[in-house]
Amino acid sequence: MSPPGRPKGEYRSARLTIDELIGGRRRSGDGDPRRIVLDGEAIDYRLVRAKRRSIGMQIGTEGLTVRASRWVSIRDIEAALRDNATWIVRQLAEWRALRRDVLPDEWKTGATIVLQGRELSLAVAPARRKDIAADLINLTILHPSPHDERALATFVVRWLKDEALRFVAPRVADCAARIAAGSPPVKLSNARSEWGSCNRKGEIRLSWRLIQLPPELAQYVVAHEVAHLVELNHSPRFWALVERLYPGHAAARRALSAWSMLLE
């Protein structure tokens, strides 16, 4: 989607951001933090002053964001929140339910980790050589220092990144070949606000956290970014190209919003 007042052709890069999936633009520190009690529950929200006629409410990974013009009083804003209290509390509960521990808080046997959409249990064992193997239930980690959680975390995250590159690289090449877009360079990203990006140089960056997504959703992200090699915008032509590379892309795009916690 083009920013207001900017022609589509002036995009410097095109990104598949989490903001695109849940609506609005996420800016760190945007707005003033406030708190209100709704249906007996203390609700934190962020108030953003913007030019608009109505009071807007948005709920996503960052909680509740309220947008209103400067001339709207706090009293009127909070009255609107109380009028929508039931909806707000219900939506916040649904978003909290979507959250899951994607990386362990403690790197030890029994902790959980998400890999390709599945929640696995860590099984840590001592060994002379480091190794990792995944099955349907466990992610088995062999390590010379099985009680060193920092060392285990570093080893597993490095393995996840290697797996991510092994997953995305051939899929990027395949999609690019289907639209005669050449063979673009692919790099992994640590970005916390986007699944992937493509710039005017034809360089594609993809979040290493794609390896934690269900494979079909990771494939959609790949198709999305490869389509930007031809259409560096979000025009109808772009979405038609995405559909060609990933039939039924709209459903995948909606499903991806449930995995937004991977980027936090």
C-alpha positions in Angstrom: 0.0 0.0 0.0 1.4 3.4 -1.0 1.8 6.1 1.6 -0.6 9.0 1.1 0.6 11.4 -1.6 3.4 9.2 -2.9 3.0 7.7 -6.4 3.4 3.9 -6.5 6.4 4.1 -8.7 8.4 6.0 -6.1 8.7 3.1 -3.6 12.3 2.5 -2.7 11.6 -0.9 -1.3 8.6 -3.1 -0.7 8.2 -5.0 2.6 5.8 -7.5 3.9 5.4 -6.1 7.4 3.4 -7.3 10.3 1.6 -3.9 10.2 0.2 -4.8 6.8 -1.3 -7.9 8.3 -3.0 -6.4 11.3 -3.6 -2.9 9.9 -2.0 0.4 10.5 1.7 1.3 10.9 3.6 0.3 13.9 6.1 2.8 15.2 8.1 2.3 18.3 7.1 4.7 21.0 4.2 6.1 18.9 1.6 7.8 21.0 1.0 8.4 24.7 0.6 5.4 27.1 -2.6 5.5 29.2 -4.7 3.2 31.3 -8.4 2.7 31.8 -10.6 0.2 33.6 -13.1 -1.7 31.3 -15.4 -4.3 32.7 -13.4 -4.5 35.8 -10.1 -5.0 34.0 -7.2 -2.5 33.9 -6.4 -2.0 30.2 -3.3 -0.2 29.0 -3.6 1.6 25.7 -1.7 4.0 23.5 -3.3 7.2 22.4 -2.2 8.6 19.0 -3.3 12.0 17.9 -4.1 12.0 14.2 -6.2 13.9 11.7 -9.5 12.0 11.6 -13.2 12.5 12.1 -13.9 9.6 14.3 -12.2 7.8 17.2 -10.3 4.7 15.9 -9.5 1.6 17.9 -7.0 -1.0 16.8 -6.0 -4.2 18.6 -3.0 -6.3 17.7 0.3 -7.6 19.0 1.0 -4.3 20.8 -2.4 -4.3 22.5 -4.9 -1.5 22.2 -4.1 1.6 20.1 -6.6 4.5 20.0 -6.4 7.3 17.4 -8.3 10.5 17.6 -8.0 14.2 16.6 -6.4 16.6 19.0 -9.7 18.4 19.5 -11.3 15.2 21.0 -11.1 15.3 24.8 -9.8 12.4 27.0 -13.3 12.3 28.5 -14.9 11.6 25.1 -12.2 9.1 24.2 -12.7 7.1 27.4 -16.4 7.3 27.0 -16.0 5.7 23.6 -13.8 3.0 25.1 -16.4 2.2 27.8 -19.1 2.0 25.1 -16.9 -0.7 23.4 -15.6 -2.3 26.6 -17.0 -5.8 25.9 -15.5 -5.9 22.4 -12.1 -4.5 23.5 -11.7 -7.0 26.4 -12.8 -9.9 24.2 -10.4 -8.9 21.4 -7.5 -8.5 23.7 -8.1 -11.9 25.2 -8.1 -13.4 21.7 -4.8 -11.8 20.8 -3.2 -13.0 24.1 -4.4 -16.5 23.3 -2.6 -16.4 20.0 0.7 -15.7 21.7 3.0 -18.6 22.3 6.5 -19.2 23.5 8.4 -19.3 20.2 11.8 -19.5 21.8 12.3 -21.1 25.3 12.6 -18.9 28.4 14.8 -21.7 29.8 17.0 -23.8 27.6 16.6 -27.2 29.2 14.8 -30.5 28.7 11.1 -30.1 28.7 11.0 -26.5 27.5 9.1 -25.8 24.2 10.2 -24.3 20.9 8.3 -23.7 17.7 9.7 -25.2 14.5 7.8 -25.1 11.2 4.5 -24.4 12.9 4.9 -27.3 15.4 5.5 -27.0 19.1 8.4 -29.3 20.1 9.9 -30.2 23.4 13.6 -29.7 24.0 15.5 -32.9 24.9 19.0 -31.9 26.0 21.7 -34.5 26.4 25.5 -34.4 26.9 27.7 -35.4 24.0 31.2 -34.8 22.8 30.0 -33.3 19.5 27.2 -30.8 19.0 24.2 -32.0 17.0 20.5 -31.2 16.6 17.7 -33.5 15.4 14.0 -32.8 15.1 11.2 -35.3 15.0 7.4 -35.0 15.5 7.7 -34.5 19.3 11.2 -33.4 20.3 14.1 -31.2 19.3 17.0 -33.2 20.5 20.1 -31.2 21.3 23.4 -32.9 21.9 26.0 -30.6 23.5 29.3 -30.8 25.4 27.9 -28.3 27.9 24.2 -29.3 28.4 23.7 -27.1 31.4 25.1 -23.9 29.8 21.9 -22.3 28.7 23.6 -19.4 26.9 25.7 -21.9 24.9 22.6 -24.0 24.1 20.6 -20.9 23.0 23.5 -19.7 20.7 23.8 -23.1 19.2 20.1 -23.7 18.5 19.5 -20.2 17.1 22.5 -20.6 14.7 21.0 -23.9 13.6 17.6 -22.3 13.1 19.2 -19.7 10.9 21.0 -22.4 8.8 17.7 -24.3 8.5 15.9 -21.1 7.4 18.4 -20.4 4.6 18.3 -24.0 3.4 14.5 -23.7 3.3 14.1 -20.3 1.6 17.0 -20.2 -0.9 15.8 -22.9 -3.3 12.2 -21.6 -3.0 13.3 -18.1 -3.9 15.2 -19.4 -6.9 12.2 -21.5 -8.0 9.7 -18.6 -7.8 12.1 -16.2 -9.5 12.6 -18.7 -12.4 8.8 -18.9 -12.9 8.6 -15.2 -13.6 11.9 -14.9 -15.4 13.2 -12.6 -12.7 16.8 -13.9 -12.6 18.4 -15.4 -9.5 18.2 -12.8 -6.8 20.6 -12.7 -3.8 19.0 -13.9 -0.6 20.0 -12.9 2.9 18.6 -13.6 6.3 17.3 -10.7 8.4 17.0 -10.2 12.1 14.3 -7.5 11.6 11.5 -7.5 14.2 8.9 -5.6 12.2 8.8 -7.5 8.8 8.8 -11.0 7.4 10.8 -9.9 4.4 11.8 -7.1 2.1 12.9 -6.5 -1.5 14.7 -3.4 -2.7 15.3 -1.7 -6.1 18.6 -3.6 -6.4 16.6 -6.9 -6.5 18.0 -8.0 -3.1 15.7 -10.1 -1.0 16.0 -10.3 2.8 13.9 -12.8 4.7 13.5 -13.2 8.4 15.2 -16.3 9.8 12.1 -16.8 11.9 10.4 -18.1 8.7 11.7 -21.5 9.8 9.3 -21.3 12.7 6.3 -20.6 10.5 4.2 -23.5 9.0 5.9 -24.2 5.7 3.0 -23.1 3.6 3.0 -19.6 5.2 6.8 -19.3 4.8 6.3 -20.2 1.1 3.7 -17.4 0.8 6.2 -14.9 2.3 8.8 -16.1 -0.3 6.3 -15.7 -3.1 5.4 -12.2 -1.9 8.9 -10.9 -1.9 9.8 -12.5 -5.2 6.8 -10.8 -6.8 8.4 -7.5 -5.8 11.2 -8.2 -8.1 8.8 -7.4 -10.9 6.3 -5.1 -9.1 7.9 -3.0 -6.4 4.5 -1.9 -5.0 1.2 -3.4 -3.9 -0.8 -2.7 -7.0 -3.4 -5.1 -8.5 -0.6 -6.3 -10.9 1.5 -7.2 -7.9 -1.2 -9.2 -6.2 -2.0 -11.0 -9.5 1.6 -12.0 -9.6 1.6 -13.2 -6.0 -1.5 -15.3 -6.9 0.3 -16.8 -9.8 3.2 -17.8 -7.6 1.0 -18.8 -4.6 -2.6 -19.6 -5.5 -4.9 -18.8 -2.7 -2.5 -16.2 -1.3 -5.3 -14.2 0.4 -6.0 -17.0 2.9 -2.3 -17.4 3.7 -2.0 -13.7 4.2 -4.8 -13.8 6.8 -3.4 -16.8 8.5 0.0 -15.2 8.8 -1.4 -12.6 11.3 -1.8 -15.4 13.9 2.0 -15.8 13.9 2.9 -12.2 14.4 4.4 -13.0 17.8 7.4 -14.5 16.0 8.6 -11.0 15.1 8.3 -9.5 18.6 
